[in-house]
């Protein structure tokens, strides 16, 4: 076992950082409501509705309109009543949501009931349609990470240390993989499993990757094989007790040798994973850090999936404008 010749805490490692160019972000945000609705409406109309209308029971509202209004609610952190109030005020919104139908817009109770009918596979399909290709000439960098999203449900237990009952908000764990060039989440998995076991499933969305930086939770032989199978190079943080022994996995040994041979370059490549941390922070700022659904975890997972779709739709607006004006989406910033 060789001693670790470098560490990831160097302040000079990983520079420069990047953020969305202010010129592009400001232009999009000046008309974010209309732009977001146009983006969602265009995507929703390209896929089959989540369910088919029937003549039985009460009159069925357009399911596509319900999906568009649900995304409006998730993106701007609205209640169902606030969402209905906005739809009554905006004639442009009424036109976008209603499309070619002469029916009136669904009310808040209709949209609320529709939410529980939309399956997870529909949200995954919408998410794939929001993704934009990596610009030509840029590397395909997939950055995995996981985070917790709070819920309004609470758990109660008796704490023997302080001899009293305690309560704590529950949370959902979501595994994400970010495309560094576009700032969009290519795929997600919502479960309580360990991070290391989810990387092969997250990479199944990609046909090819150039590199995959990840923290210590992803440092395993199986993940090195999964990244190499996609044509990429793994840059995982290594624990203090790591070893370069292959144990049948030559990909692991190659990664460790890269860290030993050139620790500075390896640290710079690894520190690109800080972009997924900032994107997760943006996700929680845009769509909220706590879910509103109080039902079981299946419906809470669907709400979280809708938030990820809303985040990617907003990011697609920035990407499309950058391509339209012929400028780079990202700008470098210096961190002290």
Rosetta blueprint (number, residue, H / E / L):
1 X L
2 X L
3 X L
4 X L
5 X L
6 X L
7 X L
8 X L
9 X L
10 X L
11 X L
12 X L
13 X L
14 X L
15 X L
16 X L
17 X E
18 X E
19 X E
20 X E
21 X L
22 X H
23 X H
24 X H
25 X H
26 X H
27 X H
28 X H
29 X H
30 X L
31 X L
32 X H
33 X H
34 X H
35 X H
36 X H
37 X H
38 X H
39 X H
40 X H
41 X H
42 X H
43 X H
44 X H
45 X L
46 X L
47 X L
48 X L
49 X L
50 X L
51 X L
52 X L
53 X L
54 X L
55 X L
56 X L
57 X L
58 X L
59 X L
60 X L
61 X L
62 X L
63 X H
64 X H
65 X H
66 X H
67 X H
68 X H
69 X H
70 X H
71 X H
72 X H
73 X H
74 X H
75 X H
76 X L
77 X L
78 X L
79 X L
80 X H
81 X H
82 X H
83 X H
84 X H
85 X H
86 X H
87 X H
88 X H
89 X H
90 X L
91 X H
92 X H
93 X H
94 X H
95 X H
96 X H
97 X H
98 X H
99 X L
100 X L
101 X L
102 X L
103 X L
104 X L
105 X L
106 X L
107 X L
108 X H
109 X H
110 X H
111 X H
112 X H
113 X H
114 X H
115 X H
116 X L
117 X L
118 X L
119 X L
120 X H
121 X H
122 X H
123 X H
124 X H
125 X H
126 X H
127 X H
128 X H
129 X H
130 X H
131 X L
132 X L
133 X L
134 X L
135 X L
136 X L
137 X L
138 X L
139 X L
140 X L
141 X E
142 X E
143 X E
144 X E
145 X E
146 X E
147 X E
148 X E
149 X E
150 X E
151 X E
152 X E
153 X E
154 X E
155 X E
156 X E
157 X E
158 X E
159 X E
160 X L
161 X L
162 X L
163 X L
164 X E
165 X E
166 X E
167 X E
168 X E
169 X E
170 X E
171 X E
172 X E
173 X E
174 X E
175 X E
176 X E
177 X E
178 X E
179 X E
180 X L
181 X L
182 X L
183 X L
184 X E
185 X E
186 X E
187 X E
188 X E
189 X E
190 X E
191 X L
192 X L
193 X L
194 X L
195 X H
196 X H
197 X H
198 X H
199 X H
200 X H
201 X H
202 X H
203 X H
204 X L
205 X L
206 X L
207 X L
208 X L
209 X L
210 X L
211 X E
212 X E
213 X E
214 X E
215 X L
216 X H
217 X H
218 X H
219 X L
220 X L
221 X H
222 X H
223 X H
224 X H
225 X H
226 X H
227 X H
228 X H
229 X H
230 X L
231 X L
232 X L
233 X E
234 X E
235 X E
236 X E
237 X L
238 X L
239 X L
240 X L
241 X L
242 X L
243 X L
244 X L
245 X L
246 X L
247 X L
248 X L
249 X L
250 X H
251 X H
252 X H
253 X H
254 X H
255 X H
256 X H
257 X H
258 X H
259 X H
260 X H
261 X H
262 X L
263 X H
264 X H
265 X H
266 X H
267 X H
268 X H
269 X H
270 X H
271 X H
272 X H
273 X H
274 X H
275 X H
276 X H
277 X H
278 X H
279 X H
280 X H
281 X H
282 X H
283 X H
284 X H
285 X H
286 X H
287 X H
288 X L
289 X L
290 X E
291 X L
292 X L
293 X L
294 X L
295 X L
296 X L
297 X H
298 X H
299 X H
300 X H
301 X H
302 X H
303 X H
304 X H
305 X H
306 X H
307 X H
308 X H
309 X H
310 X H
311 X H
312 X H
313 X H
314 X H
315 X H
316 X H
317 X H
318 X H
319 X H
320 X H
321 X H
322 X H
323 X H
324 X H
325 X H
326 X L
327 X L
328 X L
329 X L
330 X E
331 X E
332 X E
333 X E
334 X L
335 X L
336 X L
